[in-house]
Amino acid sequence: MVTIEERHVFARPLQETFGYITDTRNWPEYWPSLRGFRGADGALTQVAPRWNRPGDALTLVLHILNRDVAVTLTIREFEPDRHVKYVTSQPGLAEAFHERYFSAVPGGTEFHARVSYPPRRGWKGFVDRVLVKRAVRRTLTRAIANVETVFARAPAK
């Protein structure tokens, strides 16, 4: 299993941090390469669907390696102000398991992101263990930096 983890402390209260990061309406502001959401009719839209209960699923369209890729996210667990666990699936790759944990710490909220997935067999396993892992880590660190930029522009609530 390949596992990527990132931790960061946001200088914002727990409820604000959790609410901002998990609200799909905010994702275009901070999610790297996000083109939009795929609607039920297959069209690309900027309207964010509901995504806050186990079983909720949505499809993102991301621009990766000079092409648009559809990635479906399905919630397994959603505990407000504590954690979100979901699975992503996309053509050609194994399902990835995502965990996002939030905890109050002095001065803000600790955010802990973990992504795990089984590498494929053969030469594709090398791609998964090196290139996909690098891309996932880069996406996580960019998303965290983008959230920090958004928080820096707006006063705490």
DSSP file (Angstrom, degrees, kcal/mol; ACC not computed):
  #  RESIDUE AA STRUCTURE BP1 BP2  ACC     N-H-->O    O-->H-N    N-H-->O    O-->H-N    TCO  KAPPA ALPHA  PHI   PSI    X-CA   Y-CA   Z-CA
    1    1 A M              0   0    0      0, 0.0     2,-0.5     0, 0.0   115,-0.0   0.000 360.0 360.0 360.0 134.0    0.0    0.0    0.0
    2    2 A V  E     -A  117   0A   0    115,-3.1   115,-2.1     2,-0.0     2,-0.4  -0.834 360.0-171.7 -93.8 131.6    1.3    3.5   -0.9
    3    3 A T  E     -A  116   0A   0     -2,-0.5     2,-0.4   113,-0.2   113,-0.2  -0.992  10.5-172.9-130.6 132.8    0.5    6.1    1.8
    4    4 A I  E     -A  115   0A   0    111,-2.7   111,-2.5    -2,-0.4     2,-0.4  -0.982  10.0-176.0-121.3 132.9    1.0    9.8    1.6
    5    5 A E  E     +A  114   0A   0     -2,-0.4     2,-0.3   109,-0.2   109,-0.2  -0.987   8.8 179.5-133.1 142.9    0.4   12.1    4.7
    6    6 A E  E     -A  113   0A   0    107,-2.2   107,-3.0    -2,-0.4     2,-0.4  -0.996   6.4-167.0-137.1 141.1    0.5   15.8    5.2
    7    7 A R  E     +A  112   0A   0     -2,-0.3     2,-0.3   105,-0.2   105,-0.2  -0.962  12.5 165.2-127.1 146.6   -0.1   17.7    8.4
    8    8 A H  E     -A  111   0A   0    103,-2.2   103,-3.6    -2,-0.4     2,-0.6  -0.977  29.1-135.8-157.8 145.8   -0.6   21.4    8.8
    9    9 A V  E     -A  110   0A   0     -2,-0.3     2,-0.4   101,-0.2   101,-0.2  -0.938  18.4-158.9-106.9 120.9   -1.9   23.8   11.5
   10   10 A F  E     -A  109   0A   0     99,-2.8    99,-2.8    -2,-0.6     2,-1.8  -0.816  21.4-130.3 -94.4 136.8   -4.3   26.5   10.3
   11   11 A A  S    S+     0   0    0     -2,-0.4    97,-0.2    97,-0.2   145,-0.1  -0.311  78.3  96.3 -83.7  54.1   -4.6   29.6   12.6
   12   12 A R  S    S-     0   0    0     -2,-1.8    -2,-0.2    97,-0.1   139,-0.0  -0.956  84.3 -88.4-137.8 154.6   -8.4   29.3   12.5
   13   13 A P     >  -     0   0    0      0, 0.0     4,-2.5     0, 0.0     5,-0.2  -0.239  41.1-111.1 -62.2 155.3  -11.0   27.7   14.8
   14   14 A L  H  > S+     0   0    0     94,-0.3     4,-2.9     1,-0.2     5,-0.3   0.914 114.4  49.0 -53.8 -52.6  -11.9   24.1   14.3
   15   15 A Q  H  > S+     0   0    0      1,-0.2     4,-2.4     2,-0.2    -1,-0.2   0.881 112.9  48.1 -61.9 -38.2  -15.4   24.6   13.1
   16   16 A E  H  > S+     0   0    0      2,-0.2     4,-2.5     3,-0.2    -1,-0.2   0.930 114.1  45.7 -67.4 -44.5  -14.4   27.3   10.6
   17   17 A T  H  X S+     0   0    0     -4,-2.5     4,-2.5     2,-0.2     5,-0.3   0.949 116.4  44.4 -64.4 -49.2  -11.5   25.2    9.2
   18   18 A F  H  X S+     0   0    0     -4,-2.9     4,-2.3    -5,-0.2     5,-0.2   0.941 115.0  49.3 -59.7 -47.8  -13.6   22.0    8.9
   19   19 A G  H  X S+     0   0    0     -4,-2.4     4,-1.0    -5,-0.3    -1,-0.2   0.897 113.2  45.9 -60.5 -42.6  -16.5   23.9    7.4
   20   20 A Y  H  < S+     0   0    0     -4,-2.5     3,-0.5    -5,-0.2     6,-0.2   0.951 115.0  44.9 -66.9 -49.3  -14.4   25.7    4.8
   21   21 A I  H  < S+     0   0    0     -4,-2.5    -2,-0.2     1,-0.2    -1,-0.2   0.858 117.7  42.9 -67.3 -35.5  -12.4   22.6    3.7
   22   22 A T  H  < S+     0   0    0     -4,-2.3     2,-0.8    -5,-0.3    -1,-0.2   0.579  87.8  99.4 -90.2  -8.3  -15.4   20.3    3.4
   23   23 A D    >X  -     0   0    0     -4,-1.0     3,-2.3    -3,-0.5     4,-0.6  -0.697  64.3-152.1 -81.1 112.5  -17.8   22.7    1.8
   24   24 A T  G >4 S+     0   0    0     -2,-0.8     3,-0.6     1,-0.3    -1,-0.2   0.721  90.8  69.8 -59.7 -22.4  -17.8   21.9   -1.9
   25   25 A R  G 34 S+     0   0    0      1,-0.2    -1,-0.3     2,-0.1     4,-0.1   0.764 100.4  48.7 -66.7 -22.1  -18.7   25.4   -2.8
   26   26 A N  G X> S+     0   0    0     -3,-2.3     3,-1.6    -6,-0.2     4,-0.9   0.621  85.5  90.1 -89.7 -14.8  -15.2   26.4   -1.6
   27   27 A W  H XX S+     0   0    0     -3,-0.6     4,-3.2    -4,-0.6     3,-0.9   0.856  78.6  59.3 -57.1 -40.3  -13.3   23.8   -3.6
   28   28 A P  H 34 S+     0   0    0      0, 0.0    -1,-0.3     0, 0.0    -2,-0.1   0.803 102.4  57.9 -59.3 -24.7  -12.7   25.9   -6.7
   29   29 A E  H <4 S+     0   0    0     -3,-1.6    -2,-0.2    -4,-0.1    -3,-0.1   0.827 126.4  10.4 -72.7 -31.2  -10.9   28.4   -4.6
   30   30 A Y  H << S+     0   0    0     -4,-0.9   116,-0.3    -3,-0.9   117,-0.2   0.619  94.8 101.8-127.0 -14.9   -8.3   26.0   -3.3
   31   31 A W  S >< S-     0   0    0     -4,-3.2     3,-1.5    -5,-0.2   109,-0.1  -0.644  72.1-123.6 -81.4 116.7   -8.3   22.7   -5.1
   32   32 A P  T 3  S+     0   0    0      0, 0.0    -1,-0.1     0, 0.0   111,-0.1  -0.302  86.8   1.6 -60.2 136.3   -5.4   22.6   -7.6
   33   33 A S  T 3  S+     0   0    0      1,-0.2    30,-2.7    29,-0.1     2,-0.5   0.575  85.3 156.8  67.9  12.8   -6.4   21.9  -11.2
   34   34 A L  E <   +B   62   0A   0     -3,-1.5    28,-0.2    28,-0.2    -1,-0.2  -0.588  18.6 177.0 -74.7 121.6  -10.2   21.7  -10.5
   35   35 A R  E     -     0   0A   0     26,-3.4     2,-0.3    -2,-0.5    -1,-0.2   0.785  54.0 -85.8 -89.0 -34.1  -12.2   22.5  -13.6
   36   36 A G  E     -B   61   0A   0     25,-1.2    25,-2.6    10,-0.0    -1,-0.4  -0.986  51.4 -55.0 157.4-162.1  -15.6   21.9  -12.0
   37   37 A F  E     -BC  60  45A   0      8,-3.3     8,-2.9    -2,-0.3     2,-0.7  -0.865  40.9-124.1-114.2 145.9  -18.1   19.2  -11.2
   38   38 A R  E     -BC  59  44A   0     21,-2.9    21,-0.5    -2,-0.3     6,-0.2  -0.817  31.3-144.2 -90.6 120.1  -19.7   16.7  -13.5
   39   39 A G    >   -     0   0    0      4,-3.1     3,-2.2    -2,-0.7    -1,-0.0  -0.192  30.3 -95.8 -76.2 172.7  -23.5   17.0  -13.3
   40   40 A A  T 3  S+     0   0    0      1,-0.3    -1,-0.1     2,-0.1    -2,-0.0   0.799 127.8  55.2 -58.8 -29.3  -25.9   14.1  -13.6
   41   41 A D  T 3  S-     0   0    0      2,-0.1    -1,-0.3     1,-0.0     3,-0.1   0.443 120.3-110.6 -84.2   0.5  -26.3   15.0  -17.3
   42   42 A G  S <  S+     0   0    0     -3,-2.2     2,-0.1     1,-0.3    -2,-0.1   0.318  76.1 131.2  89.7  -8.4  -22.5   14.7  -17.8
   43   43 A A        -     0   0    0     -5,-0.1    -4,-3.1     1,-0.1     2,-0.4  -0.462  63.7-109.6 -80.1 151.1  -22.0   18.4  -18.3
   44   44 A L  E     +C   38   0A   0     -6,-0.2     2,-0.3    -2,-0.1    -6,-0.2  -0.641  45.2 173.6 -78.8 132.9  -19.3   20.4  -16.5
   45   45 A T  E     -C   37   0A   0     -8,-2.9    -8,-3.3    -2,-0.4   -10,-0.0  -0.947  40.3-144.5-138.1 156.9  -20.8   22.8  -13.9
   46   46 A Q  S    S+     0   0    0     -2,-0.3     2,-0.6   -10,-0.2    -8,-0.1   0.410  72.3 108.9 -97.1  -1.7  -19.4   25.1  -11.2
   47   47 A V        -     0   0    0    -10,-0.2    -2,-0.1     1,-0.0   -10,-0.1  -0.670  68.9-136.6 -79.3 119.5  -22.5   24.3   -9.0
   48   48 A A        -     0   0    0     -2,-0.6   -23,-0.1     1,-0.1     3,-0.1  -0.620  13.9-137.7 -81.5 128.1  -21.2   22.1   -6.2
   49   49 A P        -     0   0    0      0, 0.0   -25,-0.2     0, 0.0     2,-0.1  -0.342  35.2 -82.9 -76.6 164.9  -23.4   19.1   -5.2
   50   50 A R        +     0   0    0     -2,-0.1     7,-0.2     1,-0.1     2,-0.1  -0.460  52.2 167.0 -65.3 137.9  -24.2   18.2   -1.7
   51   51 A W        +     0   0    0     -2,-0.1   -27,-0.1   -29,-0.1    -1,-0.1  -0.524  36.6 100.4-155.9  77.5  -21.4   16.1   -0.2
   52   52 A N        +     0   0    0      1,-0.1    26,-0.1    -2,-0.1    -1,-0.0   0.242  64.8  66.5-151.1  17.7  -21.7   15.7    3.6
   53   53 A R  S >  S-     0   0    0     -3,-0.1     3,-2.6    24,-0.1    22,-0.3  -0.993  89.7 -87.3-140.7 148.5  -23.1   12.3    4.4
   54   54 A P  T 3  S+     0   0    0      0, 0.0    22,-0.2     0, 0.0     3,-0.1  -0.290 116.9  28.0 -52.7 134.8  -21.9    8.7    4.1
   55   55 A G  T 3  S+     0   0    0     20,-2.7    21,-0.1     1,-0.4     2,-0.1   0.073  86.1 131.1  96.8 -22.7  -22.9    7.5    0.6
   56   56 A D    <   -     0   0    0     -3,-2.6    19,-2.6    18,-0.1    -1,-0.4  -0.412  36.0-174.2 -62.4 137.5  -22.9   11.0   -1.0
   57   57 A A  E     + D   0  74A   0     17,-0.2     2,-0.3    -7,-0.2    17,-0.2  -0.978  11.8 173.8-134.2 148.0  -20.9   10.9   -4.2
   58   58 A L  E     - D   0  73A   0     15,-2.0    15,-3.0    -2,-0.3     2,-0.5  -0.975  24.3-130.8-146.4 159.3  -19.7   13.6   -6.7
   59   59 A T  E     -BD  38  72A   0    -21,-0.5   -21,-2.9    -2,-0.3     2,-0.3  -0.963  19.0-162.9-118.3 123.3  -17.5   13.7   -9.7
   60   60 A L  E     -BD  37  71A   0     11,-3.0    11,-2.6    -2,-0.5     2,-0.6  -0.684  12.2-142.3 -95.0 152.4  -14.8   16.3  -10.1
   61   61 A V  E     -BD  36  70A   0    -25,-2.6   -26,-3.4    -2,-0.3   -25,-1.2  -0.977  24.8-176.2-115.0 117.8  -13.1   17.2  -13.3
   62   62 A L  E     -BD  34  69A   0      7,-2.8     7,-3.2    -2,-0.6     2,-0.9  -0.856  27.4-129.9-112.5 146.1   -9.4   17.8  -12.8
   63   63 A H  E     + D   0  68A   0    -30,-2.7     2,-0.4    -2,-0.3     5,-0.2  -0.849  41.3 166.0 -96.9 105.4   -6.9   19.0  -15.4
   64   64 A I  E >   - D   0  67A   0      3,-2.8     3,-1.0    -2,-0.9    -2,-0.0  -0.978  61.0  -8.3-127.0 130.0   -4.0   16.6  -15.0
   65   65 A L  T 3  S-     0   0    0     -2,-0.4    -1,-0.2     1,-0.3     3,-0.1   0.902 129.9 -51.9  50.6  48.2   -1.1   16.1  -17.4
   66   66 A N  T 3  S+     0   0    0      1,-0.2     2,-0.3    -3,-0.1    -1,-0.3   0.719 123.2  85.0  64.6  25.2   -2.7   18.3  -20.1
   67   67 A R  E <  S-D   64   0A   0     -3,-1.0    -3,-2.8    -5,-0.0     2,-0.4  -0.992  80.0-106.9-149.6 157.7   -6.0   16.5  -20.0
   68   68 A D  E     -D   63   0A   0     -2,-0.3     2,-0.4    -5,-0.2    -5,-0.2  -0.707  34.5-169.4 -86.1 134.3   -9.3   16.5  -18.1
   69   69 A V  E     -D   62   0A   0     -7,-3.2    -7,-2.8    -2,-0.4     2,-0.5  -0.986  16.2-138.1-127.2 131.1   -9.8   13.6  -15.8
   70   70 A A  E     -D   61   0A   0     -2,-0.4     2,-0.4    -9,-0.2    -9,-0.2  -0.770  21.7-174.6 -89.2 129.3  -13.1   12.7  -14.0
   71   71 A V  E     -D   60   0A   0    -11,-2.6   -11,-3.0    -2,-0.5     2,-0.5  -0.991  12.3-149.5-127.1 123.8  -12.6   11.5  -10.4
   72   72 A T  E     -DE  59  89A   0     17,-2.7    17,-1.9    -2,-0.4     2,-0.5  -0.823   8.6-162.3 -98.3 129.9  -15.5   10.3   -8.4
   73   73 A L  E     -DE  58  88A   0    -15,-3.0   -15,-2.0    -2,-0.5     2,-0.5  -0.944   6.3-174.2-112.4 125.7  -15.5   10.8   -4.6
   74   74 A T  E     -DE  57  87A   0     13,-2.6    13,-2.4    -2,-0.5     2,-0.2  -0.981  22.3-129.0-123.9 123.1  -17.7    8.8   -2.3
   75   75 A I  E     + E   0  86A   0    -19,-2.6   -20,-2.7    -2,-0.5    11,-0.3  -0.496  27.1 173.2 -73.2 131.9  -18.0    9.5    1.4
   76   76 A R  E    S+     0   0A   0      9,-3.3     2,-0.3     1,-0.4    10,-0.2   0.763  74.4   9.5 -99.4 -43.3  -17.6    6.5    3.7
   77   77 A E  E     + E   0  85A   0      8,-2.1     8,-2.8   -24,-0.1    -1,-0.4  -0.999  58.1 179.9-140.5 141.4  -17.6    8.5    7.0
   78   78 A F  E     + E   0  84A   0     -2,-0.3     6,-0.2     6,-0.2   -26,-0.0  -0.870   6.2 170.2-143.2 106.1  -18.4   12.1    7.8
   79   79 A E  E >>  - E   0  83A   0      4,-2.9     3,-2.2    -2,-0.3     4,-1.9  -0.929  38.8-119.4-118.9 105.3  -18.2   13.3   11.4
   80   80 A P  T 34 S+     0   0    0      0, 0.0   -65,-0.1     0, 0.0     4,-0.0  -0.078  92.3   3.0 -49.1 136.4  -18.5   17.1   11.6
   81   81 A D  T 34 S+     0   0    0      1,-0.1     3,-0.1   -66,-0.1   -63,-0.1   0.588 131.1  59.9  63.8  14.0  -15.5   18.9   13.1
   82   82 A R  T <4 S-     0   0    0     -3,-2.2    20,-2.8     1,-0.3     2,-0.3   0.576 104.6 -29.2-129.7 -62.4  -13.6   15.6   13.4
   83   83 A H  E  <  -EF  79 101A   0     -4,-1.9    -4,-2.9    18,-0.2     2,-0.4  -0.998  32.0-151.4-161.6 160.8  -13.0   13.7   10.2
   84   84 A V  E     -EF  78 100A   0     16,-2.1    16,-2.6    -2,-0.3     2,-0.4  -0.995  14.8-172.0-134.8 131.7  -14.0   12.8    6.7
   85   85 A K  E     +EF  77  99A   0     -8,-2.8    -9,-3.3    -2,-0.4    -8,-2.1  -0.994  17.5 157.9-125.1 131.1  -13.2    9.5    5.0
   86   86 A Y  E     -EF  75  98A   0     12,-2.2    12,-3.4    -2,-0.4     2,-0.4  -0.958  33.0-128.1-148.5 165.2  -13.9    8.9    1.4
   87   87 A V  E     -EF  74  97A   0    -13,-2.4   -13,-2.6    -2,-0.3     2,-0.4  -0.926  17.7-156.1-115.9 138.7  -12.9    6.8   -1.6
   88   88 A T  E     -EF  73  96A   0      8,-2.6     8,-2.1    -2,-0.4     2,-0.4  -0.909   9.7-174.9-112.8 146.3  -11.8    8.1   -5.0
   89   89 A S  E     +E   72   0A   0    -17,-1.9   -17,-2.7    -2,-0.4     6,-0.1  -0.998   8.3 164.7-137.2 143.1  -12.1    6.2   -8.3
   90   90 A Q    >   -     0   0    0      3,-0.5     3,-1.8    -2,-0.4   -19,-0.1  -0.984  47.2 -79.8-152.2 151.9  -10.9    7.2  -11.7
   91   91 A P  T 3  S+     0   0    0      0, 0.0     3,-0.1     0, 0.0    -2,-0.0  -0.241 111.9  12.5 -56.6 134.1  -10.4    5.2  -14.9
   92   92 A G  T 3  S+     0   0    0      1,-0.2     2,-0.3     0, 0.0    -3,-0.0   0.265 110.7  86.4  88.3 -11.9   -7.1    3.3  -15.1
   93   93 A L  S <  S-     0   0    0     -3,-1.8    -3,-0.5    26,-0.0    -1,-0.2  -0.862  78.9-107.2-120.9 156.4   -6.2    3.6  -11.4
   94   94 A A        -     0   0    0     -2,-0.3    -4,-0.1    24,-0.3    26,-0.1  -0.356  52.3 -84.3 -69.7 158.3   -7.0    1.6   -8.2
   95   95 A E        -     0   0    0     -6,-0.1     2,-0.4    -2,-0.1    -6,-0.2  -0.368  45.1-144.9 -60.3 144.3   -9.4    3.2   -5.7
   96   96 A A  E     -F   88   0A   0     -8,-2.1    -8,-2.6    21,-0.1     2,-0.5  -0.922   2.7-140.3-114.4 142.4   -7.7    5.5   -3.3
   97   97 A F  E     -FG  87 116A   0     19,-3.4    19,-2.5    -2,-0.4     2,-0.4  -0.899  19.5-165.1-105.9 124.2   -8.7    5.9    0.3
   98   98 A H  E     -FG  86 115A   0    -12,-3.4   -12,-2.2    -2,-0.5     2,-0.4  -0.888   8.7-175.8-114.8 138.7   -8.7    9.4    1.7
   99   99 A E  E     -FG  85 114A   0     15,-2.7    15,-2.7    -2,-0.4     2,-0.5  -1.000   3.2-172.9-132.5 132.9   -8.8   10.5    5.3
  100  100 A R  E     -FG  84 113A   0    -16,-2.6   -16,-2.1    -2,-0.4     2,-0.4  -0.982   9.0-171.6-127.0 118.8   -9.0   14.1    6.6
  101  101 A Y  E     -FG  83 112A   0     11,-3.0    11,-2.5    -2,-0.5     2,-0.4  -0.879   3.8-169.3-113.5 143.5   -8.7   14.6   10.3
  102  102 A F  E     + G   0 111A   0    -20,-2.8     2,-0.3    -2,-0.4     9,-0.2  -0.996   9.9 170.0-131.5 132.2   -9.3   17.9   12.1
  103  103 A S  E     - G   0 110A   0      7,-1.9     7,-3.3    -2,-0.4     2,-0.3  -0.998  35.2-113.0-145.2 143.4   -8.4   18.7   15.8
  104  104 A A  E     + G   0 109A   0     -2,-0.3     5,-0.2     5,-0.2    -2,-0.0  -0.542  41.0 170.4 -72.3 133.1   -8.3   21.8   17.9
  105  105 A V  E >   - G   0 108A   0      3,-2.4     3,-2.5    -2,-0.3     2,-0.1  -0.911  48.7 -70.2-134.6 162.5   -4.9   22.7   19.0
  106  106 A P  T 3  S+     0   0    0      0, 0.0     3,-0.1     0, 0.0     0, 0.0  -0.362 123.4  13.8 -55.4 125.1   -3.5   25.9   20.7
  107  107 A G  T 3  S-     0   0    0      1,-0.1     2,-0.3    -2,-0.1    -3,-0.0   0.473 132.4 -38.3  88.6   2.3   -3.7   28.6   18.1
  108  108 A G  E <  S- G   0 105A   0     -3,-2.5    -3,-2.4   -97,-0.2     2,-0.4  -0.968  85.3 -31.6 158.1-139.5   -5.9   26.9   15.6
  109  109 A T  E     -AG  10 104A   0    -99,-2.8   -99,-2.8    -2,-0.3     2,-0.5  -0.988  38.2-140.1-130.9 126.4   -6.7   23.6   13.9
  110  110 A E  E     -AG   9 103A   0     -7,-3.3    -7,-1.9    -2,-0.4     2,-0.5  -0.767  19.8-161.3 -84.1 129.5   -4.4   20.7   13.1
  111  111 A F  E     -AG   8 102A   0   -103,-3.6  -103,-2.2    -2,-0.5     2,-0.5  -0.950   7.2-173.5-111.7 126.7   -5.3   19.3    9.7
  112  112 A H  E     -AG   7 101A   0    -11,-2.5   -11,-3.0    -2,-0.5     2,-0.4  -0.976   1.6-171.3-126.4 117.7   -4.0   15.8    8.9
  113  113 A A  E     -AG   6 100A   0   -107,-3.0  -107,-2.2    -2,-0.5     2,-0.4  -0.914   4.2-179.6-111.4 133.9   -4.5   14.4    5.4
  114  114 A R  E     -AG   5  99A   0    -15,-2.7   -15,-2.7    -2,-0.4     2,-0.4  -0.999   5.4-175.1-133.5 133.5   -3.8   10.8    4.5
  115  115 A V  E     +AG   4  98A   0   -111,-2.5  -111,-2.7    -2,-0.4     2,-0.4  -0.998   8.5 178.7-127.0 129.2   -4.2    9.1    1.1
  116  116 A S  E     +AG   3  97A   0    -19,-2.5   -19,-3.4    -2,-0.4  -113,-0.2  -0.980   6.4 159.8-131.5 143.2   -3.6    5.4    0.6
  117  117 A Y  E     -A    2   0A   0   -115,-2.1  -115,-3.1    -2,-0.4   -21,-0.1  -0.982  39.6-110.4-157.6 150.7   -3.9    3.2   -2.5
  118  118 A P        -     0   0    0      0, 0.0   -24,-0.3     0, 0.0     2,-0.1  -0.700  37.4-124.0 -82.8 131.4   -2.6   -0.2   -3.6
  119  119 A P        -     0   0    0      0, 0.0     6,-0.2     0, 0.0     7,-0.1  -0.427  27.4-114.1 -70.8 149.9    0.0    0.0   -6.5
  120  120 A R        -     0   0    0      4,-0.3     2,-0.1     1,-0.1     9,-0.1  -0.200  37.8 -90.7 -73.1 173.4   -0.8   -1.8   -9.6
  121  121 A R  S >  S+     0   0    0      3,-0.1     3,-0.8     4,-0.1     4,-0.3  -0.442  83.0   1.8 -83.7 159.0    1.2   -4.8  -10.8
  122  122 A G  T >> S-     0   0    0      1,-0.2     3,-1.4     2,-0.2     4,-0.8  -0.236 125.5 -17.1  69.8-151.1    4.2   -4.6  -13.1
  123  123 A W  H 3> S+     0   0    0      1,-0.3     4,-1.5     2,-0.2     3,-0.4   0.767 131.2  65.3 -64.3 -26.0    5.7   -1.4  -14.5
  124  124 A K  H <> S+     0   0    0     -3,-0.8     4,-2.4     1,-0.2    -4,-0.3   0.803  93.5  62.3 -66.5 -26.5    2.5    0.5  -13.7
  125  125 A G  H <> S+     0   0    0     -3,-1.4     4,-2.7    -4,-0.3    -1,-0.2   0.873 100.1  52.6 -64.0 -37.3    3.3   -0.2  -10.0
  126  126 A F  H  X>S+     0   0    0     -4,-0.8     4,-1.9    -3,-0.4     5,-0.5   0.929 108.5  50.5 -61.8 -44.7    6.5    1.8  -10.4
  127  127 A V  I  X>S+     0   0    0     -4,-1.5     5,-2.8     1,-0.2     4,-0.6   0.921 113.3  46.2 -57.8 -44.9    4.3    4.7  -11.8
  128  128 A D  I  <>S+     0   0    0     -4,-2.4     5,-1.0     1,-0.2    -2,-0.2   0.905 114.2  46.6 -65.7 -42.3    2.0    4.4   -8.8
  129  129 A R  I  <5S+     0   0    0     -4,-2.7    -1,-0.2     3,-0.1    -2,-0.2   0.740 130.9  17.0 -75.1 -22.6    4.8    4.2   -6.2
  130  130 A V  I  X5S+     0   0    0     -4,-1.9     4,-2.0    -5,-0.2    -3,-0.2   0.794 131.4  29.6-113.7 -63.2    6.8    7.2   -7.7
  131  131 A L  I  X<S+     0   0    0     -4,-0.6     4,-2.4    -5,-0.5    -3,-0.2   0.931 123.5  43.1 -74.1 -46.7    4.9    9.4  -10.1
  132  132 A V  I  ><S+     0   0    0     -5,-2.8     4,-2.6     2,-0.2     5,-0.2   0.921 114.9  52.0 -65.2 -41.5    1.3    9.1   -8.7
  133  133 A K  H  ><S+     0   0    0     -5,-1.0     4,-2.4    -6,-0.4    -2,-0.2   0.922 110.6  47.9 -58.9 -44.9    2.7    9.4   -5.2
  134  134 A R  H  X S+     0   0    0     -4,-2.0     4,-2.5     1,-0.2    -1,-0.2   0.908 112.0  49.7 -62.5 -42.6    4.5   12.6   -6.1
  135  135 A A  H  X S+     0   0    0     -4,-2.4     4,-2.3     2,-0.2    -2,-0.2   0.893 110.9  49.3 -65.3 -40.2    1.4   14.0   -7.8
  136  136 A V  H  X S+     0   0    0     -4,-2.6     4,-2.5     2,-0.2    -2,-0.2   0.938 112.2  47.6 -64.6 -46.5   -0.8   13.3   -4.8
  137  137 A R  H  X S+     0   0    0     -4,-2.4     4,-2.7     1,-0.2     5,-0.2   0.918 112.0  50.4 -61.2 -42.8    1.7   14.9   -2.4
  138  138 A R  H  X S+     0   0    0     -4,-2.5     4,-2.4     1,-0.2     5,-0.2   0.905 110.3  49.9 -62.5 -41.7    2.0   17.9   -4.6
  139  139 A T  H  X S+     0   0    0     -4,-2.3     4,-2.5     2,-0.2    -1,-0.2   0.925 111.8  48.3 -63.2 -44.3   -1.8   18.3   -4.8
  140  140 A L  H  X S+     0   0    0     -4,-2.5     4,-2.4     2,-0.2    -2,-0.2   0.936 113.6  45.7 -61.7 -47.1   -2.1   18.0   -1.0
  141  141 A T  H  X S+     0   0    0     -4,-2.7     4,-2.2     1,-0.2    -1,-0.2   0.882 114.1  48.8 -67.8 -36.4    0.6   20.6   -0.3
  142  142 A R  H  X S+     0   0    0     -4,-2.4     4,-2.6    -5,-0.2    -1,-0.2   0.907 110.6  50.7 -67.3 -41.1   -0.8   23.0   -3.0
  143  143 A A  H  X S+     0   0    0     -4,-2.5     4,-2.4    -5,-0.2    -2,-0.2   0.924 111.1  48.6 -62.5 -43.2   -4.3   22.7   -1.6
  144  144 A I  H  X S+     0   0    0     -4,-2.4     4,-2.3     1,-0.2    -2,-0.2   0.929 112.6  48.0 -61.9 -45.5   -3.0   23.4    1.9
  145  145 A A  H  X S+     0   0    0     -4,-2.2     4,-2.0     1,-0.2    -1,-0.2   0.890 111.1  51.5 -62.3 -39.3   -1.1   26.4    0.7
  146  146 A N  H  X S+     0   0    0     -4,-2.6     4,-2.3  -116,-0.3    -1,-0.2   0.889 108.3  50.7 -66.7 -38.7   -4.1   27.7   -1.2
  147  147 A V  H  X S+     0   0    0     -4,-2.4     4,-2.8     2,-0.2     5,-0.2   0.920 109.1  52.3 -63.6 -42.2   -6.3   27.4    1.9
  148  148 A E  H  X S+     0   0    0     -4,-2.3     4,-2.2     1,-0.2    -2,-0.2   0.904 108.7  50.6 -58.7 -41.3   -3.7   29.4    3.8
  149  149 A T  H  X S+     0   0    0     -4,-2.0     4,-1.3     2,-0.2    -1,-0.2   0.919 111.2  47.9 -63.3 -44.3   -3.9   32.1    1.1
  150  150 A V  H  X S+     0   0    0     -4,-2.3     4,-1.1     1,-0.2     3,-0.5   0.932 112.8  48.3 -61.5 -46.0   -7.7   32.2    1.3
  151  151 A F  H  < S+     0   0    0     -4,-2.8     3,-0.3     1,-0.2    -1,-0.2   0.858 107.3  56.1 -64.0 -35.2   -7.6   32.4    5.1
  152  152 A A  H  < S+     0   0    0     -4,-2.2    -1,-0.2     1,-0.2    -2,-0.2   0.816 107.7  49.5 -66.6 -29.5   -4.9   35.2    4.9
  153  153 A R  H  < S+     0   0    0     -4,-1.3    -1,-0.2    -3,-0.5    -2,-0.2   0.731 110.1  54.8 -80.4 -23.8   -7.3   37.3    2.7
  154  154 A A  S  < S-     0   0    0     -4,-1.1     3,-0.1    -3,-0.3     2,-0.0  -0.892  86.2-114.9-117.6 140.9  -10.3   37.0    5.0
  155  155 A P        -     0   0    0      0, 0.0    -2,-0.1     0, 0.0    -3,-0.0  -0.361  43.9 -93.9 -67.3 151.2  -10.7   37.8    8.6
  156  156 A A              0   0    0      1,-0.1  -144,-0.1  -145,-0.1    -5,-0.0  -0.321 360.0 360.0 -62.3 147.7  -11.4   34.9   11.0
  157  157 A K              0   0    0     -3,-0.1    -1,-0.1  -144,-0.1  -145,-0.0   0.421 360.0 360.0 -90.4 360.0  -15.1   34.3   11.7
